[in-house]
């Protein structure tokens, strides 16, 4: 999910009462909820499609879930000590307890892969022990209804707290409603998949706004994919030796490692472009496609 959603979840968990367990509890929850996305730094050293094969992996796996909260808790604890030594520590801050800092940072971090699993992009929960991708097919990566629900809920909770009211109950109710909304969307996706028995398997892709709708990506076997019943990819995957291309190109290897539903197109210029059925929309294909070198391809087989 996007980082605003991660931040809102961390903040609402804090408003639900956990931020009062220790000083700097809210930063531990909010920063922790975003910390696994530190892998975005890979854009500084990876090129082309290589980031697709790196993101949502090692920093989202079990070792990172234990180590990243420890680093964050240490930094926050050190910050509190540094402020104290210079007489700059805010008077209203609660005493800082390292154990609680670690626990809250851990809760925040664990919320991150749980949310990332919800969309069709996928996540590798078990890195570095396994590189298997897991997909929830439940929410679009940016969900405007969650933004609205949790954003307003957080604002009212903070406002109520400032006036001396009980903000915890409101925050818990908002988290509960968000949970029910996610369960509803999961059920819609499962129902959509159950209707598509003509395919070997199917992907239920939620749209950006109309959460009750689904774009059905049918997997027909032999590299054939269909979006809402219409076949996509004007060339069969067998038109290119993708095994040899992967061995020769780190870019294609990264793309194929990431791709859940690879499709191949022969362009008007005579080049082969590898894409993914989940992001076949022309608006996103430039970011989720790669050209296959001509030496690995032949004329498309008859269809």
Steps between C-alpha positions, in 0.01 A plus 500: 500500500601866473689666784210724603291191575787345696544823698130531580486144631802560723355827631158346573661212688671764710177692554332176604715512814839351427678834463458551875718200581820699455633835394555523123246220456323672212818549293588135564163390359486736200863467394490126568193465277702646211844362580491187276478736201861594565562268205389789277860618532579233238413758233838659575696193387265288289404579141205428274275222624745367759311678776193284425691192609638668812209690654267338754756234579788495747378800703154341531618157621533349851860613578415859401184493712722436804802714408335816362292565817814450709687763298207742519457450875872559551492822299196633686646405839828668404312812384325524836832464685664761276219749566518429873875557515458843339196604697279501191270213592130605483349516849179329397667191353438176685799304632660301220501124552722316251301175520175677413673698226610174341154344543325795335754519217447126448122541486540781248737294285274194507205708380695586185526156331146422613375798298737443207364147459155640422565605138590321177860627499599239756753461779768247596420434866773241551813666360781400523380146577267482200440729202138394454258784422170528688197693371182610680310644197290703743571874467647737245841629606341840578155475656320835520233367736763391752666841467170672574394268781831490683596862426177638644509248783849608598410868480192459721695283742778759540242776534312305767824431686591870498166578661552239769260242357539127451687473171589134541153361439460704182835384362418138578163531326665648189752215491214252541301654212814498283545132583141422399550693176806290420312177577216612271743566216668163555159330474422690177827382347445141605150505356634642173759222477236237571299619199787450256509122477587502129861600578783298650521775762408866522617824657239732644636854459323782692470837319620830653159642605210261439602248766196277442610428142778268383708468185524127442830376363447146380790257469423267215816293495783489243578864573154627403343774710161669476373827649124489553478226237715670234833339413803725545851471360517472120792253506539171687770481766661226293588761236801589713747277683436662837717246683805604297401868524481477879844341515649774284326807645466599866217734394289221349589268787374759749183559298416131467578439868248770588238428232190309601332497159756562222370595155686566177417756232646544153504875431449672165875563495564125509632482857375273775391661826449299816228624733280382785123451480452671839636826357395471138336843503689731258534757779721265703664277239808720462587435864416130486638378166832419337615438145637154424815507281436380146758221517278313748183519290352351184186570304187436706353153468162479324202561730 
